[in-house]
Amino acid sequence: MTTVARSLAGATLALAFATGSFAAAAAQGWDMPTPYPDATFHTQNIAEFAQDVREATGGALDITVHSAGSLIKHPEIKRSVRSGIVPIGEMLISLHANENPIYGLDSVPFLATSYADAKALYDAQRGALDAALAEEGLTLLFSVPWPPQGIYASAELDDVEDLRGLRFRTYNPGTARIAELSGAMPVQVEVADLPTAFATGRVEATITSPSTGVNSKFWDFVTHYHDTQAWLPRNMVVVNSRAFQGLDAEVRAAVLEAAAAAEARGWEMSEADTVAATETLAENGVAVVTPSEALAAGFQEIGAQIADEWAESAGETGAAVLEAYRAN
C-alpha cells in the first residue's frame, strides 16, 4: 500500500467512526477456537466477551466462537494462534508447561488452594506470563480459573496408595507427574473424550473440577468425588500480537475493555459454578467426600515435591514469582 493509499485508508476509518458506519467500512471476522463444550461456564463467558466486542465496535470486529475443539483441537490452539492460522483462542495454561515452567505454576498442587490465593498467585505471575507469551508473539487478554480440583473414581480412596495401578487421566505435565508419583498409570485424554474413556475402561480415575464432572455427566461412570481442592488451574485467552496491533486503536481499546470485564465476570462465574456443580454431583448420586487425613497428607507430600521441582526448573524468574506470591 502506498503512502497516499494509507493516508486515504486512515481518513476513511476516521470518517467511519465519526459517521457511525465503521462496521461497514472495516468489518473483520475472527474465528476463535475453544476446547470446551457450550455448557461450560468458560465457553459461556467467552461468548459474552465476543458479543461485548461485537456491540462495542458496532460489528467492526466480529468474533465467531468455535467450541468443543470443533475448529482446532486443544493441544494445537496456542500454536495456531502463534502462527496466525487463527487470530485468537482459549487454552488451559498448564497444557504448555513443558514449553516454559511459568505456564505450569497455577497447577502446582496445594500451592494455591482457594480463590483468594489463586488470584494472588495470578497477580504475582502476570508479569512473567506476559513476557513468556510476548516471546511467542502472543498477548494475554484474560485468564479465568476452573473450580478447585478434586479426584473422581469408582470407589472411595483412603490413601494415595489406592491410586497405584489405576488408569489415571492426565491433561498436563503436572497431572502426569501426580500420576507418576502416586503409582497410577497416566492416560492423556481430552475432556470431550472423557465419557467414552470412562465407559470403555481406558480411564478409571481423574483429577478435575466439579464443573467438568457435571458437564460430562460423570455420575454415569464414577461413584465418588474427593473434594481435595488441590489447585485452581486457569485458562487463558490469547491473541496473536500482530493481528491485535493490526486493529484500529479504538477497536483494540474495545477488546481490552471487554477482556477486563470477561476476566472479572469469569472469576465470579467460577466461584458460583463450584458451589452449584458440587451440589449437582451429589444430587445425581456421586458421593462427595472430604479426603481422609491419609489421602490429604499423601497429596501434600506429592505437592511439596512438585513445587520444589517447579522452582528448580523455573530458575530466577520462578523464584521471584514465588517470593512475590508468598510475600502477600
Steps between C-alpha positions, in 0.01 A plus 500: 500500500640843405531791743209674331288187517581456868403861568173457315431177690565674832270784403231253401522326839482829685198605295337162563525548875371854472200400289418182688568283195829351618372143488415532134832667422737259668318194632721206595406146592713300741462129560566401860559133590423392856538151647190462716128436435241778485365408843834576667507836677832585333336467159195695613725776630691513172172518306413807708846643433451457125158665519642790703770555237244481220275756666778734611649514151170516315590175329841622388646193670281192493641206698349159420552250783564138396452295817587142603809479281281508189737725306840419652579237761606626841874413485533690170315821588795699636724401210222592256462846654876549507537407133204712392275215390243659730537839671363410844437193713445355846710232666594350836822675599662197659454295184817678383710463814758296310569805283567736789470432876307824553207340317478231767501710816123519549481118502762429765298295751414657837681825425182708461190322631239778514373769266676771700829310484453427130444870427810594698700240306369639169596853602850383590531301179353751255818684404695181433205350313466808278872487425495130409205549267654808342801291398258286299327797341194465723309742722302388804150644505360332810528194722228321697536208745322172512347399833737327744606157380381174651536129426230292332510122535271197514580440867599706800873556525632481855867545418721603208595133472145432381591677176782258426436317175184693413474645150512869588398768249759774460477825304825686574851429633389567858225240500733257325749552782227435761423171326868409495561581867185319615569190294198548272513435127481835311261515205473828308138563403328822396195602701264445206611135484469425872153339497613248239830444679324420828236286329763286326727472803778696339482734800416396858571823688568864429566825679295786365238754601142438614377698198674261262338213686158654455547598135619148416242327728760310695226339710454259211853366555629572852365479852724733704629856483779578747494873574876543527501868383847429371543808280309739275637460146434792270408536138632791299372683195785619282515693177764508229685823580545597136130450429409695812726792413353496151163601640401864516586663834134542595431132427802391706374710789157339471654152502705578811196642678296193412788277614521671839125454545526134395777434749306649792179325391683170446642489852152561642354232273767255612421546868128465440559195285702331773205509739237410242700222334592332828134500600402357160749215535346406833146531366589252226633238737871577509633475854679828577755412765753695701843340452621284785796624701718237335396601149543870575843441654608290203402771256667769710821300473461462124418871469809605695722292273340642184535856636871443564542358150317795349711755686819331386389491137374860496826656617524864605173597334311229686669582827399865467139410425478264798660757726249762389210260555614385843561858609127576472 
